[in-house]
Amino acid sequence: MTEKFFHRHYATRTSAGTIRDSAIGRILARHEVPVAELGDEHVEVSVFLADEALKFEYTSTLHVRFRVADGYHIYADPLPDGFIASTASVVPTRGVRTGEPVYPATSEREFPELGVTLNVYEQGATDIAIPIALNSEILDWPLPNKPTEIEIPVDVVYQACSETVCYVPKEETVVLKAPIEPLVMPGSRR
């Protein structure tokens, strides 16, 4: 398999973790990467990076994982009015550039009582991938104490449903504290 990664700016590169996950065809969540979590007995949400740290102008992948309990599902777009799709988005953050979220394939599920067939994510793990990179705004942070990590807020929306009950939709923010690789500035020694 051959794959190419293209970026708008010639100096932007794809991170090692993103290339690794693409090459093996699955997300290799490792214990070394930062993670933030929330949830309840129906749905757990984890936010983590493909890499141990973010690097200036290297595009990594921020993963948002919905883990749905047995016997439950969450909805996915497209949906008719009145249903809540599961979504994830990075809140605009100084020093961070993000791309469009990439959602996984859905399952169609028939709901005879409602007379509709809807897109759902079933029990197990559902991963949304969001390209993320540190941009030139981090160069404007005050010297000499450049931060060594950045807080990345991620808004998630979902509604857990069983065969007979849909629970109150949740709109929550998960904050991931991502380490930053040290910058090598002109004239500095590393």
Residue pairs with C-beta under 8 A, 6 or more apart in sequence:
1 23
3 22
3 23
5 14
5 18
5 19
5 59
7 13
7 14
7 59
9 57
11 57
12 57
12 58
12 59
12 133
13 57
13 58
13 59
14 58
14 59
15 50
15 51
15 55
15 58
15 59
15 60
15 61
16 51
17 28
17 33
17 49
17 50
17 51
17 52
17 60
17 61
18 50
18 51
18 59
18 60
18 61
18 131
20 28
20 50
21 27
21 28
21 50
21 61
27 50
27 63
27 127
27 129
29 48
29 63
29 65
32 52
33 48
33 49
33 50
33 51
33 52
34 48
34 49
34 52
34 176
34 177
34 178
34 179
35 46
35 47
35 48
35 176
36 46
36 47
36 48
36 154
36 174
36 175
36 176
36 177
37 44
37 45
37 46
37 47
37 174
38 44
38 45
38 172
38 174
39 45
39 67
40 160
41 69
42 68
42 69
42 72
42 160
42 167
43 66
43 67
43 68
43 69
43 72
43 74
43 158
43 160
43 170
44 66
44 67
45 64
45 65
45 66
45 67
45 156
45 158
45 172
45 174
46 63
46 64
46 65
46 67
47 62
47 63
47 64
47 65
47 152
47 154
47 174
47 176
48 62
48 63
48 65
48 176
49 60
49 61
49 62
49 63
49 132
49 176
49 178
50 60
50 61
50 62
50 63
51 58
51 60
52 179
53 178
53 179
53 180
53 181
54 60
54 132
54 133
54 134
54 150
54 178
54 179
54 180
54 181
55 134
55 180
55 181
56 134
56 138
56 181
56 183
57 133
57 134
57 135
58 133
58 134
59 99
59 131
59 132
59 133
60 131
60 132
60 133
61 129
61 130
61 131
61 132
62 90
62 98
62 129
62 130
62 131
62 132
62 152
62 154
62 176
63 127
63 128
63 129
63 130
64 88
64 101
64 127
64 128
64 130
64 154
64 156
64 174
65 125
65 126
65 127
65 128
66 74
66 86
66 121
66 125
66 126
66 127
66 128
66 156
66 158
67 124
67 125
67 126
68 74
68 121
68 122
68 123
68 124
68 126
68 160
69 123
69 160
70 123
71 123
71 162
71 163
72 123
72 160
72 161
72 162
73 109
73 120
73 121
73 122
73 123
73 160
73 161
74 86
74 120
74 121
74 126
74 158
74 159
74 160
74 161
75 83
75 84
75 85
75 86
75 118
75 119
75 120
75 121
75 158
75 159
75 161
76 85
76 86
76 103
76 106
76 119
76 120
76 121
77 85
77 87
77 103
77 119
78 85
78 119
79 85
79 118
79 119
80 116
80 118
83 118
83 159
84 157
84 158
84 159
84 169
85 157
86 121
86 126
86 156
86 157
86 158
86 159
87 101
87 155
87 156
87 157
87 158
88 101
88 128
88 130
88 154
88 155
88 156
88 157
89 101
89 130
89 154
89 155
90 96
90 98
90 130
90 132
90 152
90 153
90 154
90 155
91 152
91 153
91 154
91 155
91 173
93 150
93 151
93 152
93 153
94 137
95 134
95 135
95 137
95 138
95 141
95 150
96 132
96 133
96 134
96 135
96 150
96 152
97 132
97 133
97 134
97 135
98 130
98 131
98 132
98 133
99 130
99 131
99 132
100 130
100 131
101 128
101 129
101 130
102 128
102 129
102 130
103 128
104 121
104 126
104 127
104 128
106 119
106 120
106 121
107 119
107 120
107 121
107 122
108 117
108 118
108 119
108 120
109 117
109 118
109 119
109 120
109 122
110 116
110 117
111 117
111 118
130 154
132 152
134 150
134 180
138 146
138 150
138 180
138 183
139 183
141 147
146 180
146 182
146 183
147 180
148 179
148 180
148 182
149 177
149 178
149 179
149 180
150 177
150 178
150 180
151 175
151 176
151 177
151 178
152 175
152 176
152 177
152 178
153 173
153 174
153 175
153 176
154 173
154 174
154 175
154 176
155 171
155 172
155 173
156 170
156 171
156 172
156 173
156 174
157 169
157 170
157 171
158 169
158 170
159 166
159 167
159 168
159 169
159 170
160 166
160 167
160 170
161 167
182 190
184 190
